[in-house]
Amino acid sequence: MHLALVIVGILLLFGAGVAFTQQGRALTGTLIGALGVLLTVTGWVLLDGGSTLSDALKTGGLAASSLVVLYALWLSDRRRQADEERYEVERRRHDLEGQRHSLEQARHHLESQRVQHERERSTDERFARAVELLGSDADQVRVGAMHSLAGLARARTDYTQTVLDVLCAYLRRPFDHEHYAKLRGDKDFVVAPDADRERQVRLTAQRLIGDLLPQIGNGRGPTYDLDLTGATLEYFDLSERVVGQLTARSVNLYEANAFRGMEIFGDAWFTSAHSWGKFIAQGTKFHKRAWFSNFEADQLVDFKQSTFDGIAKLAQAKFDGKVVLRGSRFAQPIDLNHSKFNGGLDMTSASTSTADTYGMVVSLEMKNELPEGWIVDRNEDGTGLVRV
């Protein structure tokens, strides 16, 4: 009987081994094996003859329990391995997703660079073509080229300074007109063909320059420089505009030209400029130097309520029309050395502590309103020598 238990137990253990090796039969194999261990150990203990059936069953039960515990430990280890494998798969999937995202970003970046490159190339070609068309013999083509350049500057602000430079360069080209000659009293002037059409083209360039400059009151944005050295200007209007440096040396200004209410953050150079008409600069703020040395004006020059934070230099300037500096403010002494005011000078309420007036003369035939304490001595030629 006892031997039969052992044999049955061994057979069950063999069956448990077969069941355990088959996929999905681990629990069945463990249960069969536990039963086989129970029977085998119980029968083996009873074969010794020194133990009762109860003790033999307890010993067999402990052995069977050990097998179940081993199965539980194995199962826990399998779950841990499965979790680790699942985590590794998830990590690899996440890495692959990150790589895919990085590749997608790189592709988008390359595509953006390509589009930007194409846009810049197209812009450069458009700019070069417009500049080339400025040399056309047809005035309408030149006007169209200027509008194309202005449109480019509005679309691409990094082109604004370059476009302004091109338009200023166009205005610096030599140009004269019969009307200008009459204003100068030049009776020997020879009328140039197509001068009227070129005059209209230049007026377009002037208007576009004013349109491209920032307006005051919009905060301190970008400031652009203007170089109009030697240019011929007529009805040029930069009122209420902001500029950086304004270079207008040897400029010829015809009719009325307005610089009213401007804010000039850089130096303003009007050295040796000639205004054949009215020069209007009321309420303009000159943050740095305002250089009008050797400036000549045939008609009104109006600086009423303007502000000069830097040096204001009118040395050796000649004014045949009236000059208005009423209510203007000078942070530094104004330089009026050897200046001539033949049309009258109005400095009522002008804020200036002192001035350099060596050789400064005013016409005694005109009304002159000078700051308090300024003295006018009569010269032999009928002009007045101003002393401070």
C-alpha positions in Angstrom: 0.0 0.0 0.0 2.7 2.4 1.0 4.8 1.6 -2.1 1.8 2.2 -4.2 1.5 5.7 -2.9 5.1 6.3 -3.8 4.6 5.0 -7.3 1.5 7.0 -7.8 3.2 10.1 -6.5 6.1 9.6 -8.9 3.8 9.1 -11.8 1.9 12.3 -10.9 5.3 14.2 -10.7 6.1 13.0 -14.2 2.7 14.1 -15.4 3.2 17.5 -13.7 6.5 17.9 -15.5 4.9 17.2 -18.8 2.0 19.6 -18.1 4.4 22.3 -16.8 6.4 22.3 -20.0 3.3 23.0 -22.1 2.4 26.6 -22.7 -0.4 27.8 -20.4 -0.3 24.6 -18.2 2.0 25.9 -15.4 -0.8 26.0 -12.8 -2.1 22.6 -13.7 1.4 21.1 -13.6 2.0 22.7 -10.2 -1.2 21.3 -8.7 -0.5 17.8 -10.1 3.1 18.1 -8.9 2.0 19.2 -5.4 -0.4 16.2 -5.2 2.4 13.9 -6.5 4.9 15.3 -3.8 2.2 14.8 -1.2 1.6 11.2 -2.1 5.3 10.4 -2.7 6.6 11.9 0.6 3.7 10.4 2.6 4.2 6.9 1.1 8.0 7.2 1.6 7.6 8.2 5.3 5.2 5.4 5.9 7.6 2.9 4.3 10.1 3.6 7.1 7.5 2.3 9.6 8.3 4.7 12.3 5.6 7.3 11.6 1.9 7.4 11.8 -0.3 8.3 8.9 -1.0 11.7 10.4 2.7 12.5 10.7 3.3 11.2 7.2 0.5 13.5 5.8 1.9 16.5 7.6 5.4 15.9 6.2 3.9 15.3 2.7 1.8 18.5 3.1 4.9 20.6 3.9 6.7 19.3 0.9 3.7 19.9 -1.3 3.3 23.4 0.2 7.0 24.1 -0.7 6.3 23.3 -4.3 3.3 25.7 -4.4 5.5 28.4 -2.8 8.2 27.8 -5.4 5.5 28.1 -8.1 4.4 31.4 -6.6 8.0 32.7 -6.6 8.4 31.5 -10.2 5.1 33.2 -11.2 6.2 36.5 -9.5 9.5 36.4 -11.3 7.7 35.8 -14.6 5.5 38.8 -14.0 8.6 40.9 -13.1 10.2 39.8 -16.3 7.0 40.5 -18.3 6.8 44.0 -16.7 10.5 44.7 -17.5 10.0 43.5 -21.1 6.8 45.7 -21.4 8.7 48.7 -20.0 11.6 48.1 -22.4 9.2 47.8 -25.3 7.4 51.0 -24.2 10.8 52.8 -23.7 11.9 51.8 -27.2 8.5 52.9 -28.6 8.9 56.2 -26.8 12.5 56.6 -28.1 11.3 55.8 -31.6 8.5 58.3 -31.3 11.0 60.9 -30.1 13.3 60.2 -33.0 10.4 60.4 -35.4 9.3 63.7 -33.8 12.9 65.0 -34.0 13.1 63.9 -37.7 9.8 65.6 -38.3 11.0 68.8 -36.7 14.2 68.7 -38.7 12.2 68.2 -41.9 10.0 71.2 -41.0 13.1 73.2 -40.2 14.7 72.3 -43.5 11.5 73.1 -45.3 11.2 76.4 -43.6 14.8 77.2 -44.5 14.2 76.3 -48.1 11.1 78.4 -48.2 13.0 81.3 -46.5 15.8 80.9 -49.0 13.4 80.9 -51.9 11.7 84.0 -50.5 15.0 85.8 -50.0 16.1 84.8 -53.5 12.9 86.0 -55.0 13.1 89.3 -53.0 16.7 89.8 -54.1 15.8 89.3 -57.7 12.8 91.6 -57.4 15.0 94.3 -55.8 17.7 93.9 -58.5 15.1 94.1 -61.3 13.5 97.2 -59.8 16.9 98.9 -59.5 17.7 98.0 -63.1 14.4 99.5 -64.2 15.2 102.8 -62.6 17.6 103.4 -65.5 14.8 103.0 -68.1 14.1 105.8 -70.5 10.4 105.5 -69.9 9.2 107.6 -67.0 6.3 105.3 -66.2 8.7 102.4 -65.9 10.8 104.3 -63.4 7.8 105.2 -61.4 6.7 101.6 -61.4 10.1 100.5 -60.2 10.0 103.0 -57.4 6.6 101.7 -56.2 7.9 98.1 -56.5 10.8 99.1 -54.2 8.5 100.7 -51.7 6.3 97.6 -51.7 9.3 95.5 -51.0 10.4 97.7 -48.1 6.9 97.5 -46.6 6.9 93.7 -46.9 10.5 93.2 -45.7 11.5 95.9 -43.2 15.1 94.7 -43.4 15.1 96.2 -46.9 13.7 99.6 -45.8 17.1 101.3 -45.3 18.4 100.0 -48.6 15.3 101.1 -50.5 15.6 104.6 -48.9 19.2 104.7 -49.9 18.3 103.9 -53.5 15.5 106.5 -53.7 17.9 109.1 -52.2 20.5 108.2 -54.7 18.0 108.8 -57.5 17.3 112.2 -56.1 21.0 113.0 -56.0 21.2 112.5 -59.8 21.9 115.9 -61.5 18.6 117.5 -62.5 17.5 121.0 -63.5 14.3 122.4 -64.7 13.2 125.6 -66.5 11.1 126.5 -63.5 14.1 126.2 -61.2 16.1 128.4 -63.5 13.4 131.1 -63.4 13.5 131.1 -59.6 17.2 131.5 -59.7 17.0 134.2 -62.4 19.1 132.1 -64.8 18.2 133.5 -68.2 20.7 131.4 -70.2 19.1 128.1 -69.1 18.7 125.5 -71.8 15.5 123.4 -71.5 16.2 119.7 -71.3 14.0 117.3 -73.2 11.6 115.2 -71.0 12.4 117.5 -68.0 8.7 117.7 -67.0 8.3 113.9 -66.9 11.5 113.5 -64.9 10.2 116.1 -62.5 7.1 114.0 -61.8 9.2 110.9 -61.3 11.3 112.7 -58.7 8.2 113.9 -56.9 7.1 110.3 -56.7 10.5 109.3 -55.1 10.1 112.2 -52.6 6.6 111.1 -51.6 7.7 107.4 -51.2 10.5 108.4 -48.9 8.1 110.2 -46.7 5.7 107.3 -46.7 8.4 104.8 -45.7 9.7 106.8 -42.7 8.0 106.1 -39.3 5.6 108.6 -38.0 6.2 110.3 -34.6 4.1 109.1 -31.7 4.4 105.4 -32.4 7.1 104.8 -29.8 10.8 104.5 -30.5 10.9 102.1 -33.4 13.6 101.7 -36.0 15.2 104.9 -37.3 16.4 105.2 -40.8 19.1 107.6 -42.2 18.7 109.8 -45.3 21.6 110.9 -47.4 20.4 113.7 -49.8 23.7 115.3 -50.4 23.6 117.5 -53.5 20.0 116.5 -54.3 17.4 118.7 -56.0 14.2 118.8 -54.0 10.8 120.4 -54.6 7.8 120.3 -52.3 9.7 117.8 -50.2 7.5 116.9 -47.1 8.9 115.0 -44.1 6.5 116.5 -41.6 5.8 114.4 -38.5 8.4 111.8 -39.5 11.2 110.2 -37.5 14.7 109.9 -39.0 18.1 108.9 -37.7 20.8 111.0 -39.4 19.6 113.6 -42.0 22.4 114.5 -44.4 21.4 117.3 -46.8 24.6 119.1 -47.6 24.6 121.3 -50.7 20.9 120.5 -51.3 18.8 122.8 -53.6 15.4 123.3 -52.2 12.7 124.8 -54.5 9.2 126.1 -53.7 8.1 125.1 -50.2 9.8 122.2 -48.3 8.4 121.0 -45.0 10.3 119.4 -42.1 7.6 120.4 -39.6 7.2 118.4 -36.4 10.0 116.0 -37.2 12.1 114.1 -34.7 15.7 113.8 -35.8 17.6 111.5 -33.6 20.9 111.8 -35.4 22.8 114.8 -36.8 21.1 117.1 -39.2 23.5 118.4 -41.9 22.3 121.3 -44.1 25.7 122.7 -44.7 25.9 124.9 -47.8 22.3 124.1 -48.7 20.2 126.6 -50.6 16.5 127.1 -50.1 15.0 129.0 -53.1 11.5 128.9 -51.5 10.1 128.4 -48.0 11.8 126.3 -45.4 9.3 125.1 -42.8 10.6 123.3 -39.7 8.2 124.3 -36.9 8.2 122.2 -33.8 11.0 120.0 -35.0 13.2 118.2 -32.4 16.9 118.1 -33.2 18.4 115.6 -30.7 21.9 116.1 -31.9 23.7 118.7 -34.1 21.7 121.0 -36.3 24.3 122.2 -38.8 23.2 125.1 -41.0 26.5 126.7 -41.6 26.8 128.5 -45.0 23.1 127.9 -45.4 21.3 130.3 -47.8 17.6 131.0 -48.0 15.8 133.4 -50.3 12.4 133.2 -48.5 10.9 132.4 -45.1 12.8 130.0 -42.7 10.6 129.0 -39.9 11.9 127.2 -36.8 9.1 128.3 -34.5 9.0 126.3 -31.2 11.7 123.9 -32.4 14.0 122.2 -29.9 17.8 122.0 -30.4 19.3 119.6 -27.9 22.7 119.6 -29.5 24.8 122.4 -31.1 22.8 124.6 -33.4 25.1 126.2 -36.0 24.0 129.0 -38.3 27.5 130.4 -38.8 28.1 132.2 -42.1 24.5 131.6 -43.1 22.6 134.1 -45.3 18.9 134.7 -45.0 17.2 137.1 -47.4 13.7 136.1 -46.1 12.4 136.3 -42.6 13.8 133.9 -40.0 11.5 132.8 -37.2 12.9 131.3 -34.0 10.1 132.3 -31.8 9.7 130.0 -28.8 12.6 127.8 -29.8 14.7 126.2 -27.1 18.5 125.8 -27.3 20.2 123.5 -24.9 23.6 124.9 -25.9 24.8 128.3 -27.1 23.7 128.9 -30.7 26.4 129.7 -33.2 25.5 132.8 -35.3 29.0 133.9 -36.2 29.1 136.0 -39.4 25.4 135.2 -40.2 23.3 137.7 -42.1 19.6 138.2 -41.6 18.4 140.5 -44.4 14.7 139.8 -44.1 14.2 140.2 -40.4 14.7 137.9 -37.3 12.1 136.9 -34.8 13.5 135.3 -31.6 10.6 136.2 -29.3 10.5 133.9 -26.2 13.5 131.9 -27.6 15.1 130.1 -24.7 18.9 130.5 -25.0 21.2 131.6 -22.3 23.9 132.9 -24.6 25.0 132.8 -28.2 28.1 133.4 -30.4 27.2 136.4 -32.5 30.6 137.6 -33.7 30.1 139.3 -37.0 26.3 138.7 -37.0 24.3 141.4 -38.7 20.6 142.1 -39.2 18.8 144.5 -41.5 17.6 147.6 -39.8 15.0 148.1 -42.4 13.2 144.9 -41.2 11.6 144.2 -37.9 13.9 142.3 -35.6 12.8 140.9 -32.2 15.8 139.7 -30.3 16.2 138.1 -26.8 16.4 140.4 -23.9 20.0 141.8 -23.4 21.0 141.5 -27.0 22.3 144.8 -28.4 22.3 146.0 -32.0 24.9 148.5 -33.2 24.4 150.4 -36.4 27.0 149.9 -39.1 28.0 152.4 -41.7 26.3 150.4 -44.4 23.0 150.6 -42.6 23.0 147.1 -41.1 23.0 146.3 -37.5 25.8 144.4 -35.7 24.5 142.2 -33.0 26.2 141.8 -29.7 25.4 139.6 -26.7 
